[in-house]
Amino acid sequence: MIWNRIGAILAQQTQNVEDPTGQMIKMLLMFAVFGVMMWVLMIRPQQKKAKEHETLMATLKAGDWVVTSGGILGVVVAVKDRTVSLRSADTKIEVLKSAVSAYDNSGAAKDSSK
Protein backbone atom coordinates (compact mmCIF):
# COMPACT_ATOMS: atom_id res chain seq x y z
CA MET A 1 0.00 0.00 0.00
CA ILE A 2 2.82 2.40 0.78
CA TRP A 3 4.46 1.52 -2.51
CA ASN A 4 1.34 2.48 -4.39
CA ARG A 5 1.33 5.89 -2.76
CA ILE A 6 5.02 6.45 -3.44
CA GLY A 7 4.51 5.36 -7.04
CA ALA A 8 1.59 7.77 -7.41
CA ILE A 9 3.65 10.64 -5.96
CA LEU A 10 6.60 9.88 -8.25
CA ALA A 11 4.28 9.62 -11.24
CA GLN A 12 2.87 13.07 -10.50
CA GLN A 13 6.33 14.58 -10.26
CA THR A 14 7.60 13.10 -13.51
CA GLN A 15 4.61 14.40 -15.46
CA ASN A 16 5.91 17.96 -15.24
CA VAL A 17 5.61 18.62 -19.00
CA GLU A 18 6.06 22.18 -20.24
CA ASP A 19 3.29 23.84 -22.19
CA PRO A 20 3.97 23.57 -25.97
CA THR A 21 2.40 27.00 -26.53
CA GLY A 22 4.85 28.53 -24.04
CA GLN A 23 7.75 26.84 -25.84
CA MET A 24 6.58 28.26 -29.17
CA ILE A 25 6.23 31.76 -27.70
CA LYS A 26 9.76 31.57 -26.27
CA MET A 27 11.11 30.46 -29.65
CA LEU A 28 9.29 33.27 -31.49
CA LEU A 29 10.57 35.84 -29.00
CA MET A 30 14.11 34.55 -29.48
CA PHE A 31 13.77 34.90 -33.28
CA ALA A 32 12.35 38.41 -32.87
CA VAL A 33 15.26 39.47 -30.65
CA PHE A 34 17.71 37.96 -33.14
CA GLY A 35 16.00 39.79 -36.03
CA VAL A 36 16.16 43.13 -34.20
CA MET A 37 19.85 42.57 -33.41
CA MET A 38 20.58 41.79 -37.08
CA TRP A 39 18.76 44.96 -38.16
CA VAL A 40 20.58 47.15 -35.63
CA LEU A 41 24.03 45.69 -36.24
CA MET A 42 24.01 45.06 -39.99
CA ILE A 43 21.15 46.54 -41.97
CA ARG A 44 20.75 49.97 -40.34
CA PRO A 45 24.43 51.03 -40.66
CA GLN A 46 24.39 50.03 -44.34
CA GLN A 47 21.25 52.10 -44.95
CA LYS A 48 22.85 55.07 -43.19
CA LYS A 49 26.00 54.77 -45.30
CA ALA A 50 23.95 54.55 -48.51
CA LYS A 51 22.02 57.68 -47.56
CA GLU A 52 25.28 59.57 -46.87
CA HIS A 53 26.62 58.46 -50.27
CA GLU A 54 23.44 59.70 -51.97
CA THR A 55 23.89 63.11 -50.32
CA LEU A 56 27.51 63.15 -51.47
CA MET A 57 26.44 62.46 -55.05
CA ALA A 58 23.80 65.18 -54.92
CA THR A 59 26.16 67.85 -53.55
CA LEU A 60 29.12 67.26 -55.89
CA LYS A 61 30.23 70.44 -57.64
CA ALA A 62 33.22 71.67 -59.61
CA GLY A 63 36.24 72.46 -57.43
CA ASP A 64 35.59 69.75 -54.80
CA TRP A 65 38.49 67.48 -53.89
CA VAL A 66 37.34 63.85 -53.94
CA VAL A 67 38.63 60.31 -53.56
CA THR A 68 37.37 57.54 -55.84
CA SER A 69 36.79 53.96 -54.77
CA GLY A 70 39.97 53.07 -56.70
CA GLY A 71 42.00 55.49 -54.60
CA ILE A 72 42.41 58.28 -57.15
CA LEU A 73 42.59 61.77 -55.65
CA GLY A 74 41.42 64.63 -57.78
CA VAL A 75 39.54 67.86 -58.26
CA VAL A 76 36.07 67.79 -59.77
CA VAL A 77 36.14 69.64 -63.09
CA ALA A 78 32.61 68.93 -64.34
CA VAL A 79 29.56 67.03 -63.11
CA LYS A 80 27.23 65.29 -65.57
CA ASP A 81 24.20 63.04 -65.06
CA ARG A 82 26.06 59.79 -64.47
CA THR A 83 29.73 60.81 -64.58
CA VAL A 84 32.20 63.19 -62.99
CA SER A 85 35.29 64.62 -64.70
CA LEU A 86 38.33 64.76 -62.41
CA ARG A 87 41.70 66.43 -62.76
CA SER A 88 44.42 64.41 -61.07
CA ALA A 89 47.97 65.70 -61.50
CA ASP A 90 48.17 66.49 -65.23
CA THR A 91 45.47 64.02 -66.26
CA LYS A 92 41.78 64.54 -66.80
CA ILE A 93 39.68 61.41 -66.25
CA GLU A 94 35.98 60.71 -66.27
CA VAL A 95 34.54 58.32 -63.68
CA LEU A 96 31.05 57.25 -62.69
CA LYS A 97 29.47 59.21 -59.87
CA SER A 98 29.10 56.01 -57.89
CA ALA A 99 32.91 55.59 -57.94
CA VAL A 100 33.37 58.77 -55.88
CA SER A 101 33.62 57.56 -52.31
CA ALA A 102 34.46 60.65 -50.21
CA TYR A 103 35.47 64.27 -50.09
CA ASP A 104 39.18 64.92 -49.53
CA ASN A 105 39.88 68.09 -47.57
CA SER A 106 43.65 67.51 -47.51
CA GLY A 107 43.83 68.38 -51.23
CA ALA A 108 42.14 71.73 -50.62
CA ALA A 109 44.74 72.50 -47.94
CA LYS A 110 47.55 71.73 -50.43
CA ASP A 111 45.97 74.09 -52.98
CA SER A 112 45.66 76.97 -50.54
CA SER A 113 49.29 76.65 -49.39
CA LYS A 114 50.62 77.41 -52.93
N, C-alpha and C positions, 0 to 999 in steps of 0.2 A: 503494500500500500504506500509506503514511503517512497518507493522507487517510482511509482506512478506519478506522485506529486513532483518529485525532482525532475522527472522526464518532461512533465507538462511545463514546469518553470523554465527548463532549458530550451524547450521548443519555442516558448514565447520570446525568449531572448534572441534566438538565432533568426527569427523571422523579422528582424529589423531591416526591412528593404526600403531603400530610398524611393521617393516619389519620382517616376519617370518624367513628369512635367517639370519638376524642379530641376532635374538634370538637364533637360532641354533648355530651360531658361538660363541656367548657368553657362551652357555652351554658347548660346546666342549672345549673351552679355560679353563673353570672352572674345567672340568674333567681332562684336561692335567696338570693343576697346582696341583690339588689334587694328581694325579698319581706321579708327580715329588716329591712332599712332602713326600708321602708314601715311595718312593724309598730312599730318602735321610735320612729319620728318622728311617726306620725300616729295609729295605732290605740291604742297603749298610753296616751298622755296623755289621750285621750278617755275611755277606760275608767276611768282614775284619777279624772277629773273627775266622771264619772257616779256613781262610788262615793262620793265626797265629798258630792255633792248628795243621795244617798240617806241618808247619815248625817245631813245637815242636816235633811232632812224628818222623820227618825225622832226627832230630839232637840228639835224645836220645842216650846216651852211658853209659857204666858201670861207676859207681862212681858219677853220677848225683843225687842230692837230689830232690825228686819230691813229689807232693801232688796228690792223686787220687781224683776222683769226690766224693768218699765216705768219704774223709777227712783223709785218712791214709797217714802218712808221712813216707818216707823211702828212702833208697839208692838203686839205680838201680844196680843189680848184673849182669844180663844178658838181652840182647835184642834179641827177636826172630822175626819171621815174623809178627805174630798177637799179641803176648804177651810180657810182661815185667816181669822179676823176681825182686822182691823187698825184701830188708832186712829191717825189722822194729822191733826195739828192738832185741829180740832173735828169731824172727820168720821170716821165708822166705815164701813169698807168690807170687803167679803168677797172674797177672791181665792183662786184655786186654789193648792194647796200647791206645785205645780210652778212657779208664777210667783215664788215666793220664791227669790231668787238668792244672798243672803248675809246673814250677821249684820252689824249695824252697831253697833260699840262706841262710836262718837262720840255717839250719841243717849243712851246710858246715862250718859256723862260730863256731858252737858247737864242730865239729870235730877238728878244728884247735886249739881250746883253751885247748885241753887235753894234 
